[in-house]
């Protein structure tokens, strides 16, 4: 069933315009089973706030489960915000205190930008810990992306992420390591996924803490992990939510930083992301930029639209399948808690279907 537009959040209309089915609140179908309420803690910086909101809600809205989905976006203190973004959050997002009172079935937590050498030094660290502590006791499952994964690993398991020699970003091949896990039903055994990070948590660290690795890659390392109970916490080091052009926009920001003197060297483009035609365009623009800076001549605009025409999305179907499996399991477990009838074929004694 689709998302329900239960608030004036602009993302609902944006998704409709993209062809996503979104029910108006007064058209929501009456069902014998209760709808699912999913919290969405958006910690992304201002420039990526609404885009990330749309990406995750599109994944949840693509679910083919029988329940209707109400997504409740919120944020926390300690994140640097402009006046405009804070106004947007105040107008369209929900207070965490209200969500605590009303309850949530599950929670998604995004990544965030950091400026300090350790996560504990970030101003948002304590508010985030409070959300995690509440969600651990009050929700069925928590799904984390990128920085949120590293933060929860630190709080829940005492795992410190390791700085990488250089930024890991690009599109990397991964393999499923636990073929029978219910989160991986109907997922290809090998698939691509985007990464964009300066730190990593290793297989050895995860295994020492008793976590289960579900997906990893030779170049990118571990991508998807679950807590020892196999479902309470789901961790991604990569970005299943990314659009086909998300890495391009990151690359553009890095190039503009170099042009404005914020970087000492011209940034490399993301690995295994640009096909040969796009790489040639990016290389040509790099030479133009360096030559223009040396001669003091005007620099032409970054060729974003030209590059965009050559890009492919090789991970979107996998992301939708993973979220579909996750939300289906959330429904099963919350139905079990409420003693509601299960769909045919569900074993109440083993709702995850673990073998």
C-alpha positions in Angstrom: 0.0 0.0 0.0 1.2 3.6 -0.6 2.3 6.4 1.6 -0.4 8.5 3.2 0.0 12.3 2.9 -1.0 13.0 6.5 0.6 16.4 6.6 1.3 19.3 4.2 5.0 18.2 3.8 5.9 19.3 0.2 7.7 15.9 -0.4 4.3 14.2 -0.8 3.4 16.4 -3.8 6.9 16.1 -5.2 6.6 12.3 -5.1 3.2 12.4 -6.8 4.7 14.5 -9.6 7.3 11.8 -10.1 4.6 9.2 -10.5 4.7 7.8 -7.0 1.3 6.8 -5.6 0.5 8.9 -2.5 -2.9 8.8 -0.8 -4.5 11.9 0.4 -5.5 11.6 4.1 -9.2 11.7 3.3 -8.8 9.0 0.7 -6.8 6.6 2.9 -8.4 3.2 2.7 -10.0 1.8 5.8 -8.3 -1.4 6.7 -8.9 -4.1 9.2 -5.1 -4.1 10.0 -3.6 -1.0 11.6 -1.4 1.3 9.5 2.3 1.5 10.2 4.0 4.6 11.5 7.6 5.1 10.6 9.8 7.8 12.1 12.3 9.5 9.9 15.2 11.3 11.7 16.7 13.6 9.1 20.1 14.8 10.2 21.4 15.8 6.8 22.8 19.3 6.2 20.6 22.0 4.7 21.6 21.5 1.1 20.6 17.8 1.2 17.8 17.9 3.8 14.8 17.8 1.4 16.5 15.6 -1.2 17.3 13.0 1.4 13.7 13.2 2.7 12.4 12.5 -0.8 14.9 9.6 -1.4 14.0 7.7 1.7 10.2 8.3 1.4 10.4 7.1 -2.2 11.9 3.9 -1.0 9.2 3.4 1.7 6.5 4.4 -0.7 7.6 1.7 -3.2 6.8 -1.0 -0.7 4.2 -3.5 -1.8 3.1 -4.6 1.7 -0.5 -4.6 2.7 -0.3 -1.9 5.4 -0.5 1.9 4.6 2.5 3.9 5.7 2.6 7.1 7.7 6.1 8.6 7.6 6.9 11.1 10.4 9.9 13.3 9.7 11.7 15.0 12.6 15.1 16.4 13.5 17.2 17.0 16.6 19.1 19.9 18.2 22.8 20.3 17.7 22.7 20.4 13.9 23.9 23.6 12.2 20.9 25.1 10.4 20.1 28.2 8.4 17.1 30.3 9.4 15.3 29.1 6.3 15.9 25.4 7.0 15.0 25.8 10.6 11.7 27.4 9.6 11.0 24.5 7.2 11.7 22.0 10.0 9.5 23.9 12.4 6.6 24.1 9.9 6.7 20.6 8.4 8.5 18.3 10.8 7.1 16.8 14.0 8.5 17.3 17.5 10.2 14.3 18.8 8.3 14.6 22.1 5.0 14.2 20.3 6.3 11.1 18.5 7.4 9.6 21.8 3.9 10.1 23.1 2.1 8.8 20.0 4.6 5.9 19.4 6.3 4.6 16.3 6.6 1.2 14.8 10.0 1.7 13.3 12.6 4.4 12.7 15.0 5.4 9.9 18.0 7.6 10.8 20.1 9.4 8.1 23.7 10.3 7.9 25.0 13.8 9.0 28.0 16.0 8.4 30.5 16.1 11.2 33.2 18.6 12.0 35.0 17.1 15.1 37.6 14.4 15.4 35.3 12.2 17.4 31.5 11.7 17.3 31.1 12.3 21.0 32.3 15.9 20.4 29.5 16.7 18.0 26.7 19.0 19.4 24.1 16.6 18.2 25.6 13.6 20.0 23.6 13.8 23.2 20.2 14.4 21.5 20.9 11.5 19.2 21.7 9.3 22.1 18.3 10.1 23.6 16.5 9.2 20.4 18.4 5.9 20.2 17.7 5.0 23.8 14.0 5.6 23.3 13.9 3.8 20.0 15.7 0.8 21.4 12.8 0.3 23.9 9.9 1.6 21.9 10.2 0.6 18.3 10.3 -2.7 16.5 13.3 -1.9 14.3 15.8 0.9 13.5 17.4 1.3 10.1 20.5 3.5 9.8 22.5 4.9 6.9 26.2 5.9 6.8 27.0 8.3 9.7 24.1 7.1 11.7 25.5 3.6 11.5 28.8 4.7 12.9 27.1 6.6 15.7 24.9 3.7 16.8 27.8 1.3 16.6 29.7 3.5 19.0 26.8 3.8 21.5 25.5 0.3 21.3 28.6 -1.8 20.9 31.5 0.5 21.7 32.9 0.2 18.2 35.1 3.1 17.0 35.1 3.8 13.3 38.5 3.8 11.5 39.6 6.8 9.4 40.4 5.9 5.8 43.5 6.9 3.9 41.3 8.6 1.4 37.6 9.1 0.8 35.7 6.0 -0.2 33.2 7.2 -2.7 31.7 5.7 -5.9 29.6 2.8 -6.9 31.0 -0.6 -5.8 30.0 -4.2 -6.3 28.9 -6.3 -3.3 27.9 -9.8 -2.6 25.3 -11.2 -0.3 26.8 -13.3 2.5 23.7 -14.6 4.2 21.4 -15.8 1.4 18.6 -17.0 3.5 18.2 -13.9 5.7 14.6 -12.6 5.3 15.9 -9.1 4.7 17.5 -10.4 1.5 14.6 -12.2 -0.1 14.4 -11.5 -3.8 17.6 -9.6 -3.7 20.3 -10.4 -6.3 23.3 -12.2 -4.8 25.6 -9.6 -6.4 24.6 -5.9 -6.7 26.0 -2.4 -6.8 25.7 0.2 -4.0 27.0 3.8 -3.7 29.3 4.8 -0.8 30.5 8.2 0.3 32.5 8.3 3.5 35.9 9.0 5.1 35.6 6.3 7.8 34.8 2.6 8.0 33.9 -0.1 10.5 35.7 -3.4 9.6 34.5 -6.9 9.4 36.7 -7.9 12.3 35.2 -5.2 14.5 31.6 -6.2 13.6 32.2 -9.9 14.1 33.9 -9.3 17.5 30.7 -7.5 18.6 28.5 -10.4 17.6 26.8 -8.6 14.6 25.9 -10.4 11.4 27.3 -9.2 8.1 24.7 -9.6 5.3 26.4 -7.8 2.4 30.0 -6.8 1.7 32.3 -5.9 -1.2 35.9 -6.5 -2.0 36.6 -2.8 -2.6 34.0 -1.1 -0.4 34.1 -3.4 2.6 31.0 -4.2 4.7 27.8 -2.6 3.4 24.9 -4.1 5.4 24.9 -5.5 8.9 22.2 -6.5 11.5 22.3 -6.7 15.3 22.7 -10.1 17.0 18.9 -10.6 17.2 18.9 -10.2 13.4 16.4 -7.3 13.1 16.3 -4.8 15.9 19.0 -2.7 14.2 19.9 -2.6 10.5 23.0 -0.8 9.5 24.2 0.4 6.1 27.7 1.9 5.6 26.6 2.8 2.0 23.6 4.7 0.6 20.8 2.5 -0.7 18.7 5.7 -1.0 20.9 7.6 -3.4 19.5 8.9 -6.7 21.4 8.2 -9.9 22.9 11.7 -9.8 23.6 12.0 -6.0 27.3 11.3 -6.4 27.5 13.7 -9.3 26.2 16.5 -7.2 28.7 15.6 -4.5 31.5 15.7 -7.1 30.3 19.0 -8.4 30.4 20.5 -4.8 34.0 19.2 -4.5 35.0 20.7 -7.8 33.5 24.1 -6.9 35.4 23.9 -3.6 38.6 23.6 -5.5 37.7 26.5 -7.8 37.0 28.6 -4.7 40.3 27.8 -3.2 38.9 25.5 -0.4 40.8 22.4 -1.7 44.5 22.3 -2.6 44.1 19.7 -5.3 41.5 18.9 -7.9 39.2 16.1 -6.6 39.0 12.7 -8.3 35.6 11.7 -9.5 33.8 8.8 -7.8 35.1 5.3 -8.5 33.2 3.1 -11.1 30.6 5.8 -11.5 31.4 7.6 -14.7 31.3 5.6 -17.9 34.1 6.4 -20.4 32.1 9.2 -22.1 31.4 10.9 -18.8 35.0 10.5 -17.6 36.2 12.2 -20.8 33.9 15.1 -20.2 35.1 15.4 -16.6 38.7 15.2 -17.6 38.3 17.9 -20.2 36.6 20.2 -17.7 39.4 19.6 -15.2 41.9 20.8 -17.8 39.8 23.8 -18.6 39.5 24.7 -14.9 43.2 24.4 -14.2 44.1 26.3 -17.3 41.6 29.1 -16.5 42.9 29.4 -12.9 46.5 29.7 -14.2 45.6 32.3 -16.8 43.0 34.2 -14.8 40.3 33.7 -17.4 36.6 32.9 -16.7 35.7 29.4 -15.8 32.7 27.9 -17.7 29.9 26.3 -15.6 30.3 22.8 -14.4 28.8 20.5 -17.1 26.3 18.8 -14.8 23.5 18.2 -17.3 25.9 16.9 -19.9 27.4 14.4 -17.4 24.0 13.4 -16.1 23.0 12.1 -19.5 25.6 9.3 -19.3 24.9 8.1 -15.8 23.2 4.9 -14.8 21.4 3.7 -11.6 22.5 0.1 -10.9 21.3 -0.1 -7.3 17.8 1.3 -7.2 15.9 -2.0 -7.5 18.0 -3.5 -4.7 17.3 -0.6 -2.4 13.5 -0.9 -3.0 13.7 -4.7 -2.4 15.6 -4.3 0.9 13.1 -1.7 2.2 10.2 -3.8 1.1 11.5 -6.7 3.0 12.3 -4.6 6.0 8.8 -3.0 6.2 7.2 -6.3 5.6 9.0 -7.7 8.6 8.1 -4.7 10.7 4.4 -5.3 9.9 4.7 -9.0 10.8 6.4 -8.3 14.2 4.1 -5.4 15.1 1.1 -7.6 14.2 2.5 -10.3 16.5 2.8 -7.8 19.3 -0.8 -6.7 18.8 -2.0 -10.3 18.5 -3.5 -9.5 15.0 -4.0 -12.2 12.4 -1.0 -12.9 10.2 -1.0 -13.1 6.5 -1.2 -16.7 5.2 2.1 -18.6 5.4 3.4 -16.6 8.4 4.5 -18.7 11.3 3.9 -16.7 14.6 6.6 -18.7 16.3 9.1 -17.6 13.7 7.9 -14.4 12.1 11.3 -13.6 10.6 11.4 -16.9 8.9 14.9 -17.6 10.1 16.2 -21.1 9.3 
